[in-house]
């Protein structure tokens, strides 16, 4: 029998019993990731290292303290509907209503809702797709982006097939027509036809944490009653197929000596074969014996991540744990993305003109640069350097609306600066603040962070206290740089492999009485000018600020710092600030603005 190179996934089955032949559609994630790891072996090493870390947490029982299964994580999505010239509402150019209904149905699969066909015993996968409300150009959007690919004859005739572009186009030709920042949006492409050398595909998705991150779906699988998108986003959260490790040539069952490191890496999913290799084809295996356990199938035959002729109607608690761990490790930028808000952040400032790079020395997809900056109320995620976007310089002080890129800090105390490097290779990380506002960065007095050998799985940090004489109450330029370790980095250099990012910092004189007040208590929340400040001996987990009616004015999670501040653009109102610490303690305070 011809060896199958791709994972089989049937997304449109809605019954447990079949009397007719069903067309088998395929999911290309397995082969996609095999090729991806061959091209980027460092990303395979990164995934293996995290899987080993997660295995230890599971075996030690400490994993429960690392995740919160009761929180629903909202993921902003943009659905790119790739038309072939057909009118909107036709099968190859689905209507907005069709797309909305499909996303809502998939959210029901995640939530375990019976209306989406899910079993009452299914674990909840605590994610929810929300359509992006802010486009990359800062305009309002409904999260559905229409791409007209009718000018590509091969797409019109054959759709997408990255393995064979004789009569089709590669996925990269489609993403080149429209790709929204993958650190702010999860990109889903709906195409008229999706195929590979192995046959027709339902869809595919990349595992998290790599240089490529999006999902492709065939239009036939992008519909209500199809579990395919939930299956593919399961892959995007690091879930494997339930039969991972099954040898389709010999028929051998997946290894399962260590269920945290073998098979699908999940312990409460039974080891199993691909059920498309069943001796009774097109028949649901519920009630039959699982040859890998010699017991009756215990739900694996109905798992959303399985290959089966049963209707897929459940996730397990182990899959939920693994998915959340991957989400928190690799997708913080999506969890915290402001693109799901109707009100974009206002980062507009006027800064002294400074040098800016105009080119990069060695353009290439080496995944080097900066992926996150946290400093006071700055909490910005970005994408490391990529050839496609040529983002060697990111000026986040201009009309930037996809993250918070300006902050106020106190002249009287230290503020922690945290910078995350690109997703591969060791980095050198530097940061400067133009304290005297002269448009230049002194390599000695204005260098606030200088750290070498920063691995792609760690961060660079510094405690920043403004010097005496720093310009107050004026927006100052902060420059953050990430490049390949060993690169000679200065404030005005030309990036070699990485990136330069600019932010805005305003130093406030602060209120001496308020500073004394905050030191009286282990944890406190105060107002310093137009800023809410939280300081604690324990790390702060989240901060929410409400007005008197209960409307949320500010909501930030995963702070993981002992000091946090955010400006609040309100006047003549009373707000309620509620800070949750990582030890579970909640501090609430009313503040008058």
C-alpha positions in Angstrom: 0.0 0.0 0.0 1.3 3.4 -0.9 2.7 5.1 2.2 0.7 8.1 3.2 2.8 11.2 3.6 0.1 13.3 5.2 -2.3 12.9 8.1 -5.8 12.0 7.1 -8.5 14.1 8.5 -12.2 14.0 7.7 -13.9 17.2 8.8 -17.4 16.9 7.5 -18.5 13.6 9.2 -21.6 14.2 11.3 -22.8 10.7 12.1 -21.4 7.6 13.7 -22.8 5.2 11.2 -22.1 5.2 7.5 -23.6 3.2 4.6 -22.0 5.1 1.8 -18.4 5.7 0.7 -16.9 8.9 2.2 -14.3 11.0 0.4 -11.2 11.0 2.5 -9.7 14.5 2.8 -6.2 15.1 4.2 -4.5 17.4 6.7 -1.0 18.4 5.7 0.5 19.3 9.1 2.7 16.2 9.6 4.5 16.5 6.4 4.6 20.3 6.6 6.3 20.2 9.9 8.7 17.5 8.9 9.9 19.7 6.0 9.9 22.8 8.2 12.1 21.1 10.8 14.5 20.0 8.1 14.8 23.6 6.9 15.0 25.0 10.5 16.6 22.4 12.7 17.1 24.9 15.5 13.3 25.2 15.8 13.0 21.4 16.2 15.6 21.7 19.0 13.6 24.5 20.5 10.4 22.4 20.5 12.2 19.3 21.9 13.6 21.4 24.7 10.2 22.8 25.6 8.6 19.3 25.4 11.3 18.0 27.9 10.6 20.9 30.2 6.8 20.3 30.0 7.4 16.6 30.6 9.2 17.4 33.9 6.4 19.7 35.0 3.8 17.1 34.3 5.7 14.3 36.1 6.4 16.5 39.1 2.8 17.6 39.4 3.8 21.3 39.2 2.0 21.9 36.0 -1.3 22.7 37.8 0.4 25.8 39.4 1.7 27.0 36.0 -1.7 27.2 34.1 -5.2 28.4 34.8 -7.7 26.2 33.0 -10.6 28.5 34.2 -9.4 31.4 32.0 -10.6 31.7 28.5 -7.9 33.1 26.2 -9.1 35.2 23.4 -7.2 34.9 20.1 -7.7 37.7 17.5 -8.1 36.2 14.1 -8.2 37.5 10.6 -9.8 35.2 8.0 -8.4 35.8 4.5 -11.0 34.7 2.0 -9.0 34.1 -1.2 -11.4 34.5 -4.1 -11.0 33.3 -7.7 -13.1 36.0 -9.2 -16.4 34.4 -8.2 -19.0 36.6 -6.6 -19.2 37.0 -2.8 -21.5 34.4 -1.4 -20.5 31.7 -3.9 -18.7 28.5 -2.9 -15.3 29.8 -3.7 -15.8 33.2 -2.2 -17.9 32.7 1.0 -20.0 35.4 2.5 -19.2 37.2 5.7 -22.2 35.4 7.3 -20.8 32.0 6.3 -17.4 32.8 7.8 -18.9 34.2 11.0 -21.1 31.1 11.5 -18.1 28.9 10.9 -15.9 30.7 13.5 -18.8 30.6 16.0 -19.2 26.9 15.4 -15.5 26.3 16.0 -15.6 28.3 19.2 -18.4 25.9 20.3 -16.0 23.0 19.6 -13.4 24.6 21.9 -16.0 25.2 24.6 -17.4 21.7 24.4 -20.9 22.9 23.4 -23.4 20.3 22.3 -24.6 22.8 19.7 -21.2 22.1 18.0 -21.6 18.4 18.4 -19.3 18.0 21.4 -19.7 15.3 24.0 -20.7 16.2 27.5 -17.5 14.4 28.6 -15.2 16.6 26.5 -12.6 18.8 28.2 -12.8 22.5 27.4 -10.0 23.9 25.3 -10.0 27.4 26.8 -9.5 29.5 23.7 -11.9 31.6 21.8 -11.5 33.1 18.4 -12.5 36.8 18.2 -12.5 38.6 15.0 -9.9 41.4 14.8 -11.4 44.9 15.1 -8.3 46.9 14.2 -6.5 46.4 10.9 -2.7 46.8 10.5 -3.4 50.3 9.0 -5.3 51.2 12.2 -8.7 51.3 10.5 -11.8 49.4 11.7 -12.2 45.9 10.4 -14.6 43.0 10.8 -11.7 40.5 10.8 -12.5 39.2 7.3 -10.0 40.2 4.6 -10.9 39.5 1.0 -8.1 38.7 -1.3 -8.8 38.6 -5.0 -6.5 36.1 -6.6 -8.2 36.0 -10.0 -5.1 37.4 -11.6 -3.3 34.1 -10.7 -4.4 31.6 -13.5 -3.0 28.6 -11.7 -5.0 29.5 -8.5 -8.2 29.9 -10.5 -7.7 26.5 -12.1 -6.0 24.5 -9.4 -5.9 26.3 -6.1 -3.0 25.8 -3.7 -0.4 23.0 -3.9 3.1 23.8 -2.5 4.4 20.4 -3.6 3.3 20.7 -7.2 2.9 24.2 -8.7 2.5 23.0 -12.3 -1.2 23.6 -12.2 -1.5 25.4 -8.8 0.2 28.1 -6.7 2.3 27.7 -3.6 0.9 28.9 -0.3 3.7 31.5 -0.2 2.1 33.1 -3.3 -1.1 33.6 -1.4 0.5 34.8 1.8 2.4 37.4 -0.3 -1.0 38.9 -1.2 -1.9 39.6 2.4 -0.3 38.6 5.7 -1.2 40.5 8.9 1.4 40.7 11.7 1.5 37.2 13.1 2.4 38.5 16.5 -0.9 40.3 16.6 -3.3 38.2 14.6 -3.8 34.5 13.9 -4.0 34.3 10.1 -6.4 31.8 8.5 -6.6 31.5 4.7 -9.6 30.0 3.1 -8.8 28.8 -0.4 -10.8 27.2 -3.2 -8.8 24.0 -3.2 -5.8 22.7 -1.1 -3.7 19.8 -2.2 -0.3 18.1 -1.9 1.5 15.3 -3.7 -0.5 12.9 -1.5 -3.9 14.3 -2.6 -6.6 16.7 -1.6 -6.2 18.4 1.8 -8.7 19.8 4.3 -6.1 22.1 5.8 -2.8 22.5 7.6 -1.3 24.6 10.4 2.2 25.2 11.8 3.1 24.3 15.4 3.7 27.4 17.5 7.0 29.2 18.1 8.4 28.9 14.6 9.3 31.4 11.8 6.0 30.5 9.9 2.7 30.7 11.7 -0.7 30.5 9.9 -3.3 28.0 8.8 -4.7 27.2 5.4 -8.2 25.7 5.0 -10.0 24.5 1.9 -13.4 26.1 1.4 -15.1 22.7 1.6 -13.9 22.3 5.2 -14.6 25.9 6.2 -18.2 25.3 7.2 -20.5 24.7 10.1 -20.5 21.1 11.2 -16.8 20.7 10.2 -14.3 20.1 13.1 -11.4 20.8 10.8 -10.5 24.3 12.0 -10.5 23.1 15.6 -8.2 20.3 14.6 -5.8 22.6 12.8 -5.8 25.1 15.6 -5.1 22.2 18.0 -1.9 21.8 15.9 -1.3 25.6 16.3 -1.3 25.0 20.0 1.2 22.2 19.8 -1.2 19.2 19.9 -0.2 16.2 17.8 -2.4 13.6 16.1 -3.5 11.0 18.6 -1.8 8.3 16.6 1.5 10.2 16.5 4.3 7.6 16.1 2.2 5.1 14.4 4.2 3.3 11.6 1.9 3.1 8.6 4.3 0.8 6.8 4.6 -1.9 9.5 1.4 -1.2 11.3 3.3 -0.9 14.6 1.5 1.0 17.4 3.0 4.3 18.7 5.6 3.9 21.4 4.2 4.7 24.8 6.9 3.9 27.4 6.9 7.6 28.5 3.6 9.2 27.5 4.9 12.7 28.1 7.7 12.3 25.5 6.3 9.7 23.1 3.3 9.4 20.9 1.2 12.5 21.0 2.9 13.6 24.2 -0.4 13.4 26.1 -1.0 10.7 28.8 -4.8 10.6 28.9 -5.2 9.9 25.1 -4.9 6.2 24.5 -2.1 5.0 22.1 -3.7 4.1 18.8 -3.2 3.7 15.1 -4.6 5.9 12.4 -8.1 4.5 12.1 -8.1 5.1 8.4 -6.1 1.9 8.5 -9.0 0.0 10.0 -9.8 -3.4 8.6 -13.4 -2.3 8.3 -13.1 1.0 6.3 -15.6 3.8 6.7 -17.0 2.4 9.9 -16.9 4.1 13.3 -14.7 2.1 15.7 -16.7 2.8 18.9 -17.2 -0.4 20.8 -14.3 -2.1 18.9 -11.0 -3.3 20.4 -8.1 -0.9 20.2 -5.2 -3.2 19.1 -2.7 -0.9 20.8 -4.3 -1.4 24.3 -6.2 -4.6 23.8 -9.2 -2.8 25.4 -12.3 -1.3 23.9 -11.6 2.2 22.5 -11.9 4.7 25.4 -12.7 7.8 23.3 -9.6 8.1 21.2 -11.7 7.1 18.2 -13.7 10.3 18.7 -10.9 12.7 19.6 -10.8 16.0 17.6 -7.1 15.2 16.9 -7.7 11.7 15.6 -8.0 10.1 12.2 -11.3 8.3 12.4 -14.6 7.6 10.7 -16.4 8.5 14.0 -17.6 12.0 14.6 -14.9 13.9 16.5 -16.6 15.2 19.7 -14.0 15.5 22.5 -10.7 16.8 23.8 -9.0 15.4 26.9 -7.8 17.2 30.0 -4.3 16.3 29.1 -4.6 17.9 25.7 -6.0 21.0 27.4 -3.0 21.2 29.7 -0.6 20.8 26.8 -2.4 23.4 24.7 -2.4 26.0 27.4 1.3 25.4 28.2 2.1 25.9 24.5 -0.2 29.0 24.4 1.5 30.6 27.3 5.0 29.7 26.1 4.7 30.8 22.5 1.5 32.9 22.0 1.6 35.6 24.7 1.5 38.2 21.9 -1.9 36.9 20.7 -3.3 36.7 24.2 -2.4 40.3 24.8 -3.0 41.7 21.3 -5.0 44.9 21.3 -6.3 44.2 17.9 -9.5 42.6 19.4 -10.4 46.0 20.9 -12.4 48.6 19.1 -10.2 51.4 20.5 -6.6 51.3 19.3 -3.8 52.5 21.6 -2.8 56.1 21.0 1.0 56.2 20.8 1.4 59.5 19.0 4.2 61.6 20.4 6.7 64.2 19.1 10.3 63.2 19.7 13.7 64.7 18.9 15.0 63.4 15.5 17.5 60.6 15.8 19.6 58.4 13.5 17.7 55.4 12.0 19.0 52.5 10.0 18.2 52.5 6.3 19.3 48.9 5.5 20.3 45.6 6.8 23.7 43.9 6.1 22.6 40.3 5.8 18.9 40.0 5.1 17.6 36.5 5.8 15.1 34.5 7.8 17.4 33.8 10.7 14.6 34.8 13.3 16.9 37.4 14.9 15.7 40.6 16.5 13.2 41.6 19.2 9.9 39.9 19.9 8.7 41.6 23.1 9.5 44.8 25.1 8.0 45.4 28.6 8.8 48.7 30.4 6.3 50.4 32.7 3.1 50.4 30.7 4.9 49.5 27.5 3.8 45.9 26.7 4.6 45.4 23.0 5.0 42.2 21.0 6.4 42.2 17.5 7.9 39.9 14.9 11.7 39.4 14.6 13.3 40.3 11.3 11.7 38.7 8.2 12.7 39.2 4.6 9.1 39.4 3.5 8.4 42.5 5.6 12.0 43.8 5.7 11.3 45.0 9.2 14.9 45.8 10.3 13.7 49.1 11.8 10.4 49.4 13.6 9.4 52.9 14.6 6.7 52.3 17.3 6.6 56.0 18.2 4.8 57.0 15.0 1.2 56.1 14.1 1.5 52.7 15.7 -1.8 51.2 17.0 -1.1 47.5 17.5 0.4 47.7 21.0 1.3 50.1 23.8 4.6 51.7 22.9 4.9 54.7 25.3 5.0 54.9 29.0 5.6 57.2 32.0 8.2 56.2 34.6 9.1 57.8 37.8 12.3 59.8 38.3 12.5 58.6 41.9 12.5 54.8 41.5 13.7 51.9 39.3 11.5 50.4 36.5 12.2 46.9 35.1 13.0 46.7 31.4 12.4 43.2 29.9 13.3 42.4 26.3 12.7 39.1 24.5 14.9 38.1 21.6 14.0 36.5 18.3 12.8 32.9 18.1 16.2 31.4 17.1 19.9 31.9 17.8 21.7 33.6 20.6 21.4 37.4 20.8 23.0 40.5 22.0 20.4 42.9 23.4 21.0 46.6 24.0 18.7 49.5 24.9 19.2 53.2 25.2 17.2 56.2 26.5 17.9 59.7 25.2 17.9 61.2 28.7 19.0 64.7 27.6 16.7 64.7 24.6 19.4 65.8 22.1 18.5 63.2 19.5 21.7 61.2 20.2 22.4 58.1 22.4 25.5 58.3 24.5 27.1 54.8 24.6 28.0 55.2 28.3 25.5 57.4 30.1 22.4 56.5 28.1 22.9 52.8 27.6 20.4 51.2 30.0 20.6 47.5 28.9 23.6 45.6 27.5 23.4 41.8 27.6 25.1 39.1 25.5 24.5 35.4 24.9 20.7 35.9 25.4 19.2 32.6 24.2 16.0 32.5 22.2 14.2 30.9 25.2 15.2 33.6 27.7 14.9 37.4 28.1 17.3 40.3 28.9 16.4 42.5 31.8 17.6 45.6 33.5 16.6 47.8 36.4 16.4 51.4 35.0 16.6 54.5 37.3 16.8 57.8 35.5 19.9 59.8 36.3 19.8 63.2 38.0 19.4 65.8 35.3 17.3 63.7 32.9 14.8 65.8 31.0 11.4 65.5 32.8 7.8 65.5 31.5 8.9 65.3 27.9 8.7 62.2 25.6 12.1 60.7 25.2 13.2 58.2 22.6 14.0 54.7 23.8 15.9 52.4 21.4 15.9 48.6 21.7 18.2 46.5 19.6 18.5 42.8 19.1 21.1 41.2 16.8 23.2 38.0 16.5 25.4 37.4 19.4 28.9 38.8 18.8 27.7 41.6 16.5 29.3 45.0 17.2 26.1 46.9 18.2 26.0 50.7 18.7 23.0 53.0 18.8 23.3 54.1 15.2 24.7 50.9 13.6 23.3 49.1 10.5 21.7 45.9 11.7 23.6 42.8 10.6 20.9 40.1 11.0 18.4 41.7 13.5 16.4 44.7 14.3 16.1 48.2 15.8 12.9 49.3 17.6 12.1 52.8 18.9 9.7 53.6 21.8 8.7 56.6 23.9 9.4 57.2 27.6 8.4 60.2 29.7 10.1 60.7 33.0 7.9 62.3 35.7 9.1 63.9 38.8 6.5 61.9 40.8 4.9 62.7 44.1 7.3 62.3 47.0 4.3 61.8 49.4 2.9 59.1 47.1 6.3 57.5 46.9 6.4 57.3 50.7 2.9 56.0 50.8 3.5 53.1 48.5 6.4 52.0 50.6 4.2 51.6 53.7 2.6 48.5 52.5 3.7 45.3 50.9 1.3 45.9 48.0 -0.3 49.2 47.0 -2.0 51.0 44.2 -1.7 54.7 43.8 -2.2 57.5 41.3 0.9 59.5 40.3 -0.2 62.4 38.1 -2.3 60.7 35.3 -0.8 57.2 35.9 -2.0 54.2 37.9 1.0 52.6 39.7 1.1 49.2 41.3 4.1 48.0 43.4 4.3 44.8 45.3 6.9 42.5 47.0 5.2 39.6 45.1 4.9 39.5 41.3 1.8 41.1 39.8 -0.3 38.8 37.7 -2.9 41.1 36.2 -4.4 44.6 36.5 -7.9 45.7 35.7 -9.3 49.2 35.9 -13.1 49.9 35.8 -15.2 53.0 35.8 -18.1 53.4 38.3 -20.5 51.7 35.9 -18.2 48.6 35.7 -16.9 49.3 32.2 -13.4 48.0 31.7 -11.0 50.9 31.0 -7.8 48.8 31.2 -7.1 45.1 31.3 -3.6 43.6 31.3 -2.7 40.0 32.2 0.6 38.1 32.5 2.4 41.1 33.9 4.9 39.0 35.9 6.6 42.0 37.5 6.7 43.6 41.0 6.1 47.1 39.5 3.7 48.1 36.8 2.2 51.5 35.7 -0.2 52.6 33.0 -1.3 56.1 32.0 -5.1 56.5 32.1 -6.6 59.1 29.7 -9.7 60.0 31.8 -10.8 63.2 33.6 -13.1 63.9 36.6 -14.1 60.3 37.3 -13.5 57.7 40.0 -12.0 54.4 38.8 -11.5 51.1 40.6 -8.2 49.4 40.1 -7.9 45.7 40.9 -4.5 44.0 40.9 -4.2 40.2 41.2 -0.8 38.9 42.5 0.7 35.6 41.4 0.1 34.2 44.9 -3.7 34.7 44.4 -4.1 37.8 46.5 -6.3 40.6 45.1 -5.8 44.3 45.9 -8.5 46.8 45.0 -8.5 50.5 45.3 -10.6 53.5 44.3 -8.7 56.4 42.6 -10.0 59.8 41.7 -8.9 61.3 38.3 
